[in-house]
């Protein structure tokens, strides 16, 4: 049921689906990264200690940097940054972390704040010094605008003095450890001028030399984090002086030659958001990383399911485990979700890059980041379970991706926090337009347009409920009113993400020519929508948007689509365009996976039996 037929038509279908997943310009946009991870420095190494793996992470960062024509060009290109995360994520989550910090948060922030002018970036572009980003503190994570590290302007020396006032203000989790050589950080600190607090700005601060922290800088390693090793630390400052050029200033705020502060932005929170604008491209990078990791684990699970044989129903012959509905069903559903994740990621990236309706585009980026990384975790965990105990072993690649996606869920804004912010904004915005299904009663469940309309109706239903619950809460209690609305409002954000993904599916199907690729994508589109509709069928039934017969028929329709999609899983995996070298590094991705566990000194290698082994002993 899962055989792949090699033919020009099949190859063309695979190419078209790759275009859907990676974009029409994927050879230019992704080709460099696909080739890079295929080279020897990025192949899976032999067993190493955590310290050796951390050292390898920074060695790989230098190899990567040497292969770039310009680190500054990479930092200035959100599509290239996203592609970096999409392909490096499955190979080395730790490398993806430090590269994202160096190129996006560090170099990108410098470039955004005039770093291409008078400031010398050569040490960072040539990686004589690695850049890091120190924003969150022990007591301030998602409320980073409230950080308590201070940078007081010193008029006599015309610079700033950085101080950490207490334990809660220690910078939490920057990669400031000794691995990787000298480091410089962008430090988020409260700018104080003559005692007046002007809000949080970024300051460029040298942190370490080749051997140790610089005077006044204290760095302590944090307890070990699960997953790939990164030198996460606690970092604090004891009256560390930096010159006036260390302040990343701009229209949002600057200290003039006369020592006076001025800003075109009155609100201190907005000044902070202007300082850390790179967090938005960081969210896009997190979604890219999650998409890449989910695709890789799904590819391994599908391949392993096809060549892991078990006893048949009557024990007379063996069948691949993929033949069982209990095995291929979850993977078929995961395939529909992975395509949806990829399409929504591209949609959010395209809208944000165009710069139109910036506030809405940034909200979509945030919503997509939360939904996609959560979906990636579900997909990765499902694939891990389908591969059994083999997938718990590090050399099969999945275990570190299971823990790695947890970092993406928390990085650049914890998912729940950014979804709550989006929910509040959408709650007070105009009610979403009714879906295509409204007004005429139940439509045709074979019609993708009708299914998309139902998903839009779910978004409207949940936000209407949130508004109703808020209206019932006592006035004069903002937190109480929000708490009353939060549950359904967050469900509304989830429905919004699903609607956006369904719309991206519809647009992708519409531009494909008639043929197998369009058929495959249409099947995935319907499976994705019907699965979500089935989970909310009671709400749609109560709203008169589905009939009782349609609700009763939903499980059967989902089952039919699962069987259809499952028959094409290997071909769909081929459309991921994963380099053969990547898959070759994970033993269970190959039909000869048993060879990875062979014992050269075992009796079956010498032709002897157990008695022979016993005699030799």
Secondary structure, DSSP 8 states (H G I E B T S, - for coil): ------SHHHHHHHHHHHHHHH-TTHHHHHHHHHHHTTSGGGS--SS--HHHHHHHHHHHHHHHHHH-S-HHHHHT-HHHHHHHHHHHHHH-HHHHHHHHIIIIIIIIHHHHTTTTTTS--HHHHTTSSEEEEE--BTTBSTTGGG---EEEEETTTTEEEEE--SGGGSEEEEE-SSTTS-EEEEEEEEEEETTEEEEEEEEEEE-B-SSSB-TTEEEEE----SSS---EEEEEEEEEEEEGGGB--BTTBEE-TTS-EE-S---HHHHHHHHTTHHHHHHHHHHHHHHHHHHHHHHHHHHHHHH-EEE-TTSSSEEEGGGSHHHHHHHHHHHHHHHHHHHHHHHHHHHHHHTSSHHHHHHHHHHHHHHHHHHHHHHHHHHHHHTGGGGGSGGGSHHHHHHHHHHHHHTTS-HHHHHHHHHHHHHSS------TTTTS----TT-HHHHHHHHHHHHHHHHHHHHHHHHHS-TT-HHHHHHHHHHHHHHHHHHHHHHHHHHHHHHHHHHS-TTHHHHHHHHHHHHHHHHHHHHTHHHHHHTTSS-HHHHHHHHHHHHHHHHHHHTTHHHHHHTT---HHHHHTSGGGSTTGGGGG--TTSHHHHT--HHHHHHH-
